[in-house]
Amino acid sequence: MVDSYLSQPWNTLYPIETYTASTVDDNPFEGKFSGKETPTFPYDLAELRKTNGEYGLIASTPFGNSMTLDFALAALEGEQMGMGDETDFLALSFSSPDYIGHRFGPQSKEVEDNYLRLDQDLERLLNYLDKTYGKDNYVVFLSADHAVAEIATHMVSENVPGGNLRTSAVVSELQNFIFDKYGAGKWIINSSNGQLFLNRELIREKELNQEALENEIALFLLKFDGIKDVYTGTAMRTSAFTKGRAELLQMGYNHKASGDILMILEPGWLTGGATGTSHGTGFTYDTNVPILFYGWNVSAGESSRYATITDIAPTLSMMLDIKLPNGATGQPILEITDKK
């Protein structure tokens, strides 16, 4: 199956001059596939797979979505889903938009082409559901786990405030700062996702107060361009934040797994390289995603009322008249559940 997709070239679905929702195809801000000199169409997948992870390359093409749908349709048929007395649930993750978006950025021709092709895949799915189960005999919801930031270097070139924070340099300076004050040792054991994990065992050996050290580190980090706010793990565990990005951090904070230092970057700042983009901030360009419902007991309409993806499970539960999942935190979307 993968070979059949990777044996064909990736060219634009429609004439590239009709792609008006994106920037020029060849620009210095997009990432490139290994073995290709420019981030431009067409892409010879049969050749590029040799230097880009072989089968793994498919995730960075729209055909990763198509293959995911192939598996989904096979699962529906093979497991006879929806044919019994109980409600069946199938969750699909079309992850190619994420891979393509990271490499090329949200304004790229590649992303625009990906969504045009994904639209066709979704049409194929809905046609299958209509034919197999009948219209209005199923419900579909569509959302995303996050949005995406513009490429920071592109924004800087357009005189928009932003930049890339070199996390390794920040960690190195911080390590030296703690070393000079408290002595030798590997004080920072990991840095990931805007969080720093301190060596708690070493802190205990040095008989230091962890909360005080966290506060020192937070103040030190604020001197770096691109870092807007810094919160400590102690604050996340002992304070109640009710608004803004601090609340978002606390909602995602895990006492057993989160870091001891949590950083928030300035708007338009990322921790990536000179090309491509990422996500993970609490700003609207990273957190605003659509939620769509379609099918059984869903009336046509739209709402701009604030809702979150955690509202999806409670909404489905109310539609099915069942208990909420034991970890549910959201609220039913009344525009849907009140239209029965």
C-alpha positions in Angstrom: 0.0 0.0 0.0 2.7 2.5 1.0 4.8 1.6 -2.1 1.9 2.5 -4.4 1.6 5.9 -2.9 5.4 6.6 -2.8 5.9 5.4 -6.4 4.0 8.5 -7.7 5.1 12.1 -7.7 3.6 14.7 -5.4 2.5 17.5 -7.6 -0.2 20.1 -7.0 -3.7 18.7 -7.4 -4.8 21.7 -9.4 -2.7 24.2 -11.5 -0.3 25.9 -9.0 -1.3 29.4 -10.2 -4.8 28.8 -8.7 -3.3 28.4 -5.3 -4.0 31.8 -4.0 -4.2 31.1 -0.2 -0.4 30.6 0.0 2.8 32.4 -0.6 5.4 31.8 -3.4 6.5 28.2 -3.7 10.2 28.9 -3.6 11.3 30.9 -0.5 14.1 30.6 2.1 11.8 30.1 5.0 10.4 26.6 4.3 12.2 23.4 5.2 13.4 21.0 2.5 13.4 17.3 2.0 16.9 15.8 2.2 18.2 15.4 -1.3 16.1 18.2 -2.8 17.7 21.6 -3.2 14.4 23.7 -3.1 11.1 23.4 -1.2 9.2 23.4 -4.5 6.8 21.2 -6.5 7.0 18.6 -7.9 8.4 16.1 -5.5 9.8 12.8 -6.8 8.8 10.6 -3.9 10.3 7.4 -5.4 13.7 9.1 -5.3 13.2 11.2 -2.1 12.2 8.2 0.0 15.8 6.9 -0.2 17.1 9.8 1.9 14.0 10.7 3.9 13.2 7.6 6.0 11.9 5.3 3.3 8.3 4.4 4.3 8.4 7.2 6.9 8.3 9.8 4.1 4.6 9.2 3.5 3.7 11.0 6.7 5.1 14.2 5.2 2.9 14.0 2.1 -0.9 14.2 1.6 -0.8 10.5 0.8 -0.3 9.8 4.5 -3.9 11.0 5.0 -5.1 8.8 2.1 -3.4 5.7 3.6 -4.9 6.4 7.0 -8.3 6.5 5.4 -7.6 3.2 3.6 -7.0 1.6 7.0 -10.1 3.2 8.5 -12.4 1.9 5.7 -10.8 -1.5 6.1 -11.4 -1.5 9.8 -15.1 -0.4 9.4 -15.6 -3.3 7.0 -13.5 -5.9 8.6 -14.8 -5.3 12.1 -18.4 -4.8 10.9 -18.5 -1.5 12.8 -21.9 0.0 13.2 -23.7 -3.2 12.2 -24.6 -4.3 15.8 -27.0 -3.0 18.4 -24.4 -0.9 20.2 -22.8 2.4 19.2 -19.3 2.0 17.7 -16.7 4.7 17.8 -13.8 5.1 15.4 -11.2 7.9 15.9 -9.0 8.9 13.0 -5.9 11.0 13.2 -5.0 12.6 9.9 -1.5 13.6 10.9 0.1 14.6 7.6 -1.1 18.2 8.0 1.1 18.4 11.1 4.2 17.0 9.4 3.8 19.1 6.3 3.0 22.2 8.3 6.1 21.8 10.5 8.4 21.6 7.5 6.8 24.1 5.1 4.8 26.4 7.3 1.1 27.4 7.2 1.4 29.7 4.2 3.0 27.2 1.9 1.8 25.8 -1.4 2.4 22.3 0.2 -0.1 23.0 3.0 -2.7 24.4 0.7 -2.3 21.3 -1.6 -2.5 19.0 1.4 -5.9 20.4 2.5 -7.3 20.3 -1.0 -6.4 16.6 -1.1 -7.6 16.0 2.4 -11.0 17.5 1.4 -11.2 14.7 -1.2 -10.3 12.1 1.4 -13.0 13.4 3.7 -15.5 13.3 0.8 -14.5 9.6 0.2 -15.1 8.9 3.8 -18.5 10.5 3.9 -19.6 8.9 0.7 -18.7 5.5 2.2 -20.7 6.2 5.4 -23.7 7.4 3.3 -23.6 4.2 1.2 -22.9 1.8 4.0 -25.1 3.2 6.9 -27.3 5.7 5.2 -27.4 9.5 5.7 -28.3 10.7 9.2 -27.4 7.2 10.6 -24.0 8.3 11.8 -22.4 11.3 13.4 -18.9 12.7 12.6 -16.9 15.4 14.4 -13.8 17.1 13.2 -11.3 19.1 15.1 -7.5 19.4 15.8 -5.2 19.0 18.8 -3.6 22.4 18.1 -3.1 25.1 15.6 0.3 26.4 14.3 2.5 29.5 14.3 3.7 31.4 11.3 7.4 30.7 10.4 9.3 33.1 12.8 12.0 34.0 10.3 9.4 34.9 7.7 7.6 37.1 10.2 10.9 38.9 11.1 11.6 39.5 7.4 8.2 41.2 7.2 9.1 43.4 10.2 6.7 41.5 12.5 8.1 41.1 16.0 9.3 37.5 16.6 12.3 35.3 16.5 13.7 31.9 17.4 14.9 31.2 20.9 18.1 29.0 21.0 17.1 26.8 23.9 20.5 25.1 24.1 22.2 28.4 24.6 19.8 29.4 27.3 20.2 26.1 29.1 24.0 26.5 28.8 24.0 29.9 30.4 21.6 28.8 33.1 23.8 25.8 33.9 26.8 28.1 34.3 24.8 30.5 36.5 23.8 27.7 38.9 27.3 26.2 38.7 29.0 29.5 39.7 26.6 30.0 42.7 26.1 26.5 44.0 28.9 24.4 42.7 29.5 21.7 40.1 26.9 19.2 38.9 24.4 18.5 36.2 21.7 20.8 37.5 19.4 20.6 34.5 18.6 17.0 33.4 16.3 17.8 30.6 14.8 20.6 28.5 11.7 20.0 26.4 8.4 21.7 25.3 9.3 24.9 27.0 10.0 23.2 30.3 13.2 22.6 32.3 13.6 19.5 34.6 15.9 20.1 37.5 18.1 17.5 39.2 16.1 17.1 42.3 18.5 14.6 43.8 21.4 17.0 43.5 19.3 19.8 45.0 18.7 17.6 48.0 22.4 16.6 48.2 23.3 20.3 48.3 20.6 20.9 50.9 19.1 23.7 48.9 15.5 24.9 49.0 14.0 23.8 45.7 11.3 26.5 45.7 13.9 29.2 46.2 16.1 27.8 43.5 13.2 27.7 41.1 12.4 31.3 41.8 16.1 32.3 41.2 16.0 30.4 37.9 12.8 32.1 36.8 14.2 35.6 37.4 17.4 34.7 35.5 15.5 33.4 32.5 13.5 36.6 32.1 16.6 38.4 30.9 16.5 36.5 27.5 14.9 38.1 24.5 11.9 36.0 23.5 11.0 34.8 27.0 7.8 36.6 28.2 6.9 34.8 31.4 8.4 32.0 33.6 6.4 30.0 36.1 7.8 27.5 38.6 6.5 24.0 39.2 6.0 25.0 42.9 3.6 27.8 41.8 1.7 25.4 39.5 1.1 23.1 42.5 0.4 25.7 45.2 -1.4 28.6 43.4 -4.7 28.8 41.5 -4.4 30.6 38.2 -7.8 31.6 36.7 -7.0 33.5 33.5 -4.5 34.0 30.7 -1.7 31.7 29.7 -0.9 30.8 33.3 -4.3 29.1 33.6 -3.6 27.2 30.3 -0.2 26.1 31.7 -1.8 24.9 34.9 -4.6 23.1 33.1 -1.9 21.0 31.4 0.4 20.7 34.4 1.0 17.1 35.6 2.4 16.7 39.1 4.3 13.6 38.1 5.4 14.5 34.6 5.8 18.2 34.1 8.9 20.3 34.5 10.1 22.4 37.4 10.4 25.5 35.2 7.8 26.5 32.6 8.5 29.2 30.1 6.1 31.2 27.9 7.6 32.9 24.9 6.7 36.3 23.4 4.1 36.3 20.6 5.7 35.2 17.3 8.7 33.5 19.0 9.5 29.8 18.6 12.2 27.4 19.7 12.9 26.0 16.2 15.5 26.7 13.5 15.7 29.1 10.6 13.2 27.2 8.5 9.8 25.6 9.2 7.6 26.2 12.2 6.1 24.6 15.3 3.4 25.0 18.0 3.0 24.8 21.7 2.3 28.4 22.9 -0.8 29.6 24.5 -1.5 32.3 22.0 -4.5 32.3 19.7 -2.6 31.2 16.6 -1.7 28.0 18.5 -4.9 27.3 20.4 -7.8 28.3 18.1 -9.1 25.3 16.2 -12.5 24.6 14.7 -15.0 22.0 16.0 -17.4 20.6 13.4 -20.2 18.2 13.9 -22.1 16.5 11.1 -24.8 13.9 10.7 -27.3 12.3 13.0 -29.3 14.8 15.1 -27.0 17.7 14.0 -28.9 20.7 12.5 -27.2 23.0 10.1 -25.8 26.2 11.7 -22.7 27.8 13.2 -21.7 29.5 16.4 -18.8 31.7 17.4 -19.3 31.0 21.1 -16.2 29.9 22.9 -15.8 26.1 23.1 -12.9 23.7 23.5 -12.1 20.3 22.2 -12.7 19.0 25.7 -16.3 19.7 25.1 -16.5 17.0 22.4 -16.8 14.0 24.6 -19.5 15.5 26.8 -21.4 16.5 23.7 -21.3 13.0 22.3 -22.3 11.6 25.7 -25.4 13.8 25.8 -26.3 12.9 22.2 -26.1 9.2 23.1 -27.7 9.6 26.5 -24.8 7.9 28.3 -22.5 8.7 31.2 -19.6 11.1 30.7 -16.1 9.5 30.5 -14.6 9.5 34.0 -11.9 12.0 32.9 -14.2 14.4 31.1 -13.6 18.1 32.0 -15.6 20.0 29.3 -19.3 20.9 28.9 -21.8 19.8 26.3 -22.1 22.1 23.3 -25.7 23.1 23.7 -26.2 24.3 20.1 -25.9 20.6 19.2 -27.4 18.8 22.1 -30.5 21.1 22.5 -31.6 20.5 18.9 -32.8 16.9 19.3 
